[in-house]
Amino acid sequence: MTDGTTIEQQLQAHGIHPTAARILVLQKLSELTHPVSMTELETELETMDKSTIFRTLNVLLEHHAIHSFEDGSGSTKYEICRCESTVCRVENRHIHFYCEECRRTFCIEDVKIPIVALPEGYHIETINYTVKGLCPECSRRQA
């Protein structure tokens, strides 16, 4: 959300009671320009213990304030939900790119996740769509 609302307002809009830990974690995720792992978030929030970060991420995930996905690196990545409303539909999600050289994950926000047609009775809750290869910086180094 980038419409000028405060972190506290964003939490409340998702039905989450604002606590110091929730505010700090959501604030940090909103400042970052790329998805981060739990380990990376621990480094960013060095004054907060791992179990508090983990519990906070779970609350934010349950209330759809953030997204998580696997990027092929072996760890789950987290990013703030930047949908216009508190309900982020699958068709509004973007793809991710994992660089196999520098091991960074990038949001490719201009490319939406393609929606697949599932057989009757199946309902999509989330989609993980990660493309792997070389980022522009690593491609230039190899050229």
N, C-alpha and C positions, 0 to 999 in steps of 0.2 A: 504494500500500500504506500503510495507516494503522494497522497492528496493533502498532506499537511496535518494529518491527525497525529496525535501523540502516541507514544508506545502504549501508555495506559489506556487510551481510547481504543487502540487496535486490539488489545487484550480483551477489553470489555465487549467490543463488537463481536468477538468470537466466543463470548460467554465464559471468559477466563478471569478469575479474580486476580488483580495485579498484585504480585508480591515482589520484593526486591530482586529475588533470583529470576523470576519470569521477565521482569523489566530488563534486567541486565542481559540475559540471553537473547531476548528478542531484539534489543537495541544493537547488540553486537552482530547478529545475523542481518539486520537491516543495513548496517554500515558496510558489510562485506560485499564485494562485487562478484564473488564466486562461491559455489557450494563448498562446505567444509565438513571434515570428519569430526567425530567426537574428540579425537586426539588433538586436532587443530584447534577446536573450540576450547579445549582445556588450556592450551597454550595462550590463546587470546584472553581467557578469563582466569588468569593464574591465581586470583584470590578466592575462587570458588572451587569447592571440592567436586571430584568426579561424580559422586552419587547424586549430588544436587543438580548438576548439569544434566545427568541422565534422566532423572525424574522430571526435570523441567522440560526437556525435549519431548518426553512422552506425553506430557500434558498439552504442549503446543501442537503435537501431531494429532492427538485425539480430537482437538478442537479445530483442526485444519488451519491453524495460523502459520504452520510451516509444512514443507514437503520433505520427504526423505526418499532416497533412491540408491540403488547399487550402480556404480559406474565401472565395475570390473577391476577396481584396484584392491578389492578385498575388504574394504570398509564402507559402511553406509555414509552417505553424504547428506547434509541438511542445508536447506535454504529457506528463506522467508517466502511466504506466499505473496505474490505481488498482484493478485487478481483484484479487480475493481470492487468486488463485493466480498462478503464473508463466506460465500459459497463459491469455491473454485471448481469449475467443471473441467472434466478431463480434456475436452476440446480446447480449453484455454491454456493448457500446459505446453511448455516448450521442450525441445530436445537438449541433450547435453553432449559434449564432446570431451572424450578422455584422451589426452596425449600420452602415447605409449613411451615417449622419450623422456619428457620432463615430469610426467605423472601428475599433471594438473588437470582439473576438470573445469570446463567452461560452460556457461549457459549460452545457448544459441537461441536467444529470445525471438528472433525474427522467423524462426522455423518452428511451426507448431507440430505437435505429435500427430502422426496420421492415425485416424481412428479406424480400427478394424471391425468388420462385420462379424459378429459372433453368432453362433447358432441360438435359436430361441431358448429362453430360459436363463441365459448367462447375462450377468450385469457387470459392467466395468466399474470398479471402484477407483483404480489407479493404473497408470501405465508407466513403465520404466523404459525409456528409449534413449540409449546412449550409443553414439557413434565413436569408434576408436580409430586412431591414426596419429598423424603428426600435426601439432598446432603450427600456425604461421611462423612463429619464432624458431621452432625446431626444424621446420622445413627449410628455412633460409640457411640455417647453420649446416645442414646436410648438403645443400646445393653447392 
